[in-house]
Amino acid sequence: MADLEKAILIVFDQSGTVHSELKQKATEYCDKIKDEQAICSICIEKICFSNLYQVQFWCLQTLHEVVKVRYSSMSPDERYLIRKSVFSIACFGAIDDNNVVRVLEGPAFIKNKLAQVLVTLIYFEYPLIWSSVFVDFLSQLSKGALVIDMFCRVLNALDDELINVDYPRTPEELSVATRVKDAMRQQCVAQIVRAWYDIVSMYRNSDEELCTSVLDAMRRFIAWIDIGLIVNDAFIPLLFDLVMVDGLSEQLRGAAAGCLTAVVSKRMEPQSKLPLLQSLQIRRVFALVAKDSDSELVSKVAALLTGYAVEALECFKSLNSEDAKGVSMELLNEVLPSVFYVMQNCELESTFSIVQFLLGYVATMKNLSPLRETQLLHVGQILEVICTEIRYDPMYRDNLDTLDKIGKEEEDRMVEFRKDLFVLLRNIGRVAPDVCQIFIRNSLAASVASSSDWNVEEVEAALSLFYAFGESMNGDAMKSGSGLLGELVPMLLSTRFPCHSNRLVALVYLETVTRYMKFVQENTQYIHMVLAAFLDERGIHHPNVNVSRRASYLFMKAVRLLKLKLVPFIENILQSLQDRVAGFTSMDYTKDLSASEDGSHIFEAIGVLIGMEDVAPAKQSDYLSSLLTPLCQQVEALLINAKVLTPEEAPQKIANIQQIIVAINSLSKGFSERLVTTSRPAIGLMFKQTLDVLLQVLVVFPNIEPLRSKVTSFIHRMVETLGASVFPYLPKALEQLLVDSQPKELVGLLVLLNQLICKFNTLFSDILDEVFPAIAGRILNIIPIDAFPSGPGSNTEENRELQEVQRTLYTFLHVITTHDLSSVFLSPKSRSYLQPIMQLLLFTSCKHKDILVRKACVQIFIRLIKDWCAMPNGEEKVPGFQSFIIETFATNCCLYSLLDNSFEFRDANTLVLFGEIVLAQKVMYEKFGNDFLVHFVSKGFPAAHCPQDLAEKYCQQLQGSDIKALKSFYQSLIENLRLQQNGNLPVR
């Protein structure tokens, strides 16, 4: 067997000197030994006689695996051998008259593995086969510390492997755990508890590490043993004594505190829990948390105090008698100052659970009005806790200011961490608004009073509190400036913090100003202060570009809210923004274009300001001209020089044009259609001239997708702003947008056409007649008439873009038909596309995987039938359309497609589609009469093997007036046909 030891040493070798091939062979050799019949005897022998830890570990690991997997197939003799040998090793037993197995003198990982093997035997054998295991072990504890330590390891392993419900367990494991616990409670728990007490009492001054192990094991068991075994005149004083004595190790004192936490957290009826909490006299440990806040002991005592507070609160909420509630609140009031202290001063892993506790505590105050003095004091302390907890760590200050990778991670972490704390703050704001406002005022005042720029975190926290508090206020309270708001908002607006250059401080300052804008709306004397905050170096002129951009967006929101009240300030505002307006279109934005567009909100704000009818017409024209003229001149100059641009210059110039279009687009959002077309047409003329200039961009740069996108967006804007007066510009614009258009650009074009149709209806028909043939030809040329390819390799970017074109086309066709424009399909130029469009719609209405798309196509057919088909026996408007509908659409879409099992009636969207299909049949009967009914029943139903009686009943239902009854009957008809056919009819 020396070969086995060598192989094990090679397997566990970490030196890197053993060749991988040799290690593989050694592993295979060890695996082969595992399969031997006598493997248990081999392992036991090696554990007893080998002094190599690797060999002992491998043998114990193998023994554990073998017992776990093969126990049911082992012979009674083999089980007895393992049981006897493992127990003897665990109890420092003798191999023979002269030798003792020395495993207990080995390292911890060997002893833990031995404990695991013992627990596996307990799993299978206790109490039915090996009923005396715990009693036998208790009798061996007199051998001293090594056996006691091993006993603790066995108890810990029992908890980890079987009893602890924090780990996922199978139903079988849960059943075994119950069996083991019940047997232990009945047989030996009282003796084990007595042993714990005796060991700790005996060894507390001589072997603190051993006592710590005993208490750690005991803590695990308190949750499910009789609490009276621990809560008595012997054990509780011992535990408190251990916690309080200065001379003992922190580990031992912390372990004792852990046991007390388990006692207070034990699940029991509140009627029993309350006297238990009273009896503990918890106040004796309060002084301990004020010592070394980072120590292990303080962390454990903090957990004890918070656990105690949670249980006292639960008693208050659960008990109904006034006396019990009074006692519960007394206990809470006693412990809360220490809980607040540990939250502010100690490193805790359980901050979340403490916040949940405080949320529960504050919730109890909702029914108490007015709050008592003690509770008001506690509210102030909770606010102190929140303020402390939400502060950033100064070590991340530079990272957060530059927002590098570390700063971004810390900001994201803090945003998540603060969520519950801000919920707590808002709840306090509702139950004690005055206390909350006074606290915020004092926090802000303290921040303002500090002359140092090193109080960044303090200022940011104070502002964040004020911001979050705003969520607890309703609009009326904010407008009226209830409480101290009339003092707080002016204080905020007039303040210039020394650390205002810091990104975080500047951002939260601006967000807070914006949050309280409704107060300013009612108190207009502060408008000049708001404007200063946004327009000076605290806002739009802040040195940090991210702050400046955010400020421009928030300023736009403020302008939209205050509107008319800002008219007297327009001149000053425009003057303040002059440099930013000029800089927006001249800076190098090519590297970060998407982000830089945030700066366009300046133009939107200006547009809202100067676009109001309250601005004098002459002034309004001057303001707009002073903005549009230089921007258009810049574009014209760039277009003139486009042909001589070098490859190095082109990206910069194109980016500048993009920025200008974005600026003009944003500016136009402030002008209403009524103003530019009716009351002040001179303004409309300026926008038309601008549109003329920007359409030249499509001619000069026909293939630059970002430019096409920006111009398309501007046309959308002009449709809303100029109304029908935009018509003369549309043919040229639409023609140019079609040139070399890629799938993504075609989608944009269709969306624009949808907007035009929805806004102008039949007024748009002449332009649509002109543009439709080119669009239909282009799209039908690139999308398949049937399904897109599926399977491996089909999910390409190109296919996804084409599918998006197809989906938008269906929306386009739907919009055309539902806005009385179906005649566009029949114009001489478009007539050639009618058949392929009908075939595409037919296939899609029957087979498309997107149910909503199928529904839209069925609705298109319904509308076309109504538009193009007269009443029965009338003249055909579109030759061949009626026969196509009766012979092809009706049978394929309204019958055969429903017989497919993929048509799922339990799906809500599918039911809506089914309703449209039933409606289509009703409309066809109204328009075509018996021509439809006879063909559908005589040709469609027989092919679907529909019984004659059901066909006759269908005719009756269709001819009736109850559409709901028809829908219900037709669904049951389809389900019956499916049962007969199994849905195998092809769509024709």
Secondary structure as GFF3:
##gff-version 3
##sequence-region A 1 988
A	DSSP	alpha_helix	2	11	.	.	.	ID=ss1
A	DSSP	alpha_helix	20	34	.	.	.	ID=ss2
A	DSSP	alpha_helix	39	49	.	.	.	ID=ss3
A	DSSP	alpha_helix	53	70	.	.	.	ID=ss4
A	DSSP	three_ten_helix	71	73	.	.	.	ID=ss5
A	DSSP	alpha_helix	76	90	.	.	.	ID=ss6
A	DSSP	three_ten_helix	103	105	.	.	.	ID=ss7
A	DSSP	alpha_helix	108	125	.	.	.	ID=ss8
A	DSSP	alpha_helix	133	140	.	.	.	ID=ss9
A	DSSP	three_ten_helix	141	143	.	.	.	ID=ss10
A	DSSP	alpha_helix	145	158	.	.	.	ID=ss11
A	DSSP	pi_helix	159	163	.	.	.	ID=ss12
A	DSSP	alpha_helix	171	187	.	.	.	ID=ss13
A	DSSP	alpha_helix	189	203	.	.	.	ID=ss14
A	DSSP	alpha_helix	208	221	.	.	.	ID=ss15
A	DSSP	three_ten_helix	227	229	.	.	.	ID=ss16
A	DSSP	alpha_helix	235	244	.	.	.	ID=ss17
A	DSSP	alpha_helix	250	265	.	.	.	ID=ss18
A	DSSP	alpha_helix	270	280	.	.	.	ID=ss19
A	DSSP	three_ten_helix	282	290	.	.	.	ID=ss20
A	DSSP	alpha_helix	296	318	.	.	.	ID=ss21
A	DSSP	alpha_helix	322	345	.	.	.	ID=ss22
A	DSSP	alpha_helix	351	364	.	.	.	ID=ss23
A	DSSP	three_ten_helix	365	367	.	.	.	ID=ss24
A	DSSP	alpha_helix	373	389	.	.	.	ID=ss25
A	DSSP	three_ten_helix	394	396	.	.	.	ID=ss26
A	DSSP	alpha_helix	397	402	.	.	.	ID=ss27
A	DSSP	alpha_helix	405	431	.	.	.	ID=ss28
A	DSSP	alpha_helix	433	449	.	.	.	ID=ss29
A	DSSP	alpha_helix	456	469	.	.	.	ID=ss30
A	DSSP	three_ten_helix	470	472	.	.	.	ID=ss31
A	DSSP	alpha_helix	475	480	.	.	.	ID=ss32
A	DSSP	alpha_helix	485	494	.	.	.	ID=ss33
A	DSSP	alpha_helix	503	515	.	.	.	ID=ss34
A	DSSP	alpha_helix	517	522	.	.	.	ID=ss35
A	DSSP	three_ten_helix	524	526	.	.	.	ID=ss36
A	DSSP	alpha_helix	527	535	.	.	.	ID=ss37
A	DSSP	alpha_helix	545	562	.	.	.	ID=ss38
A	DSSP	three_ten_helix	563	569	.	.	.	ID=ss39
A	DSSP	alpha_helix	570	584	.	.	.	ID=ss40
A	DSSP	alpha_helix	593	596	.	.	.	ID=ss41
A	DSSP	three_ten_helix	597	600	.	.	.	ID=ss42
A	DSSP	alpha_helix	601	610	.	.	.	ID=ss43
A	DSSP	alpha_helix	617	640	.	.	.	ID=ss44
A	DSSP	three_ten_helix	642	644	.	.	.	ID=ss45
A	DSSP	alpha_helix	650	668	.	.	.	ID=ss46
A	DSSP	alpha_helix	673	674	.	.	.	ID=ss47
A	DSSP	pi_helix	675	679	.	.	.	ID=ss48
A	DSSP	alpha_helix	681	700	.	.	.	ID=ss49
A	DSSP	alpha_helix	705	722	.	.	.	ID=ss50
A	DSSP	three_ten_helix	723	729	.	.	.	ID=ss51
A	DSSP	alpha_helix	730	738	.	.	.	ID=ss52
A	DSSP	alpha_helix	743	760	.	.	.	ID=ss53
A	DSSP	three_ten_helix	761	764	.	.	.	ID=ss54
A	DSSP	alpha_helix	765	780	.	.	.	ID=ss55
A	DSSP	alpha_helix	797	818	.	.	.	ID=ss56
A	DSSP	three_ten_helix	822	826	.	.	.	ID=ss57
A	DSSP	three_ten_helix	831	833	.	.	.	ID=ss58
A	DSSP	alpha_helix	834	847	.	.	.	ID=ss59
A	DSSP	alpha_helix	851	868	.	.	.	ID=ss60
A	DSSP	alpha_helix	881	884	.	.	.	ID=ss61
A	DSSP	pi_helix	885	889	.	.	.	ID=ss62
A	DSSP	alpha_helix	890	894	.	.	.	ID=ss63
A	DSSP	three_ten_helix	896	899	.	.	.	ID=ss64
A	DSSP	alpha_helix	908	928	.	.	.	ID=ss65
A	DSSP	alpha_helix	930	935	.	.	.	ID=ss66
A	DSSP	pi_helix	936	940	.	.	.	ID=ss67
A	DSSP	alpha_helix	941	943	.	.	.	ID=ss68
A	DSSP	alpha_helix	948	959	.	.	.	ID=ss69
A	DSSP	alpha_helix	963	981	.	.	.	ID=ss70
###
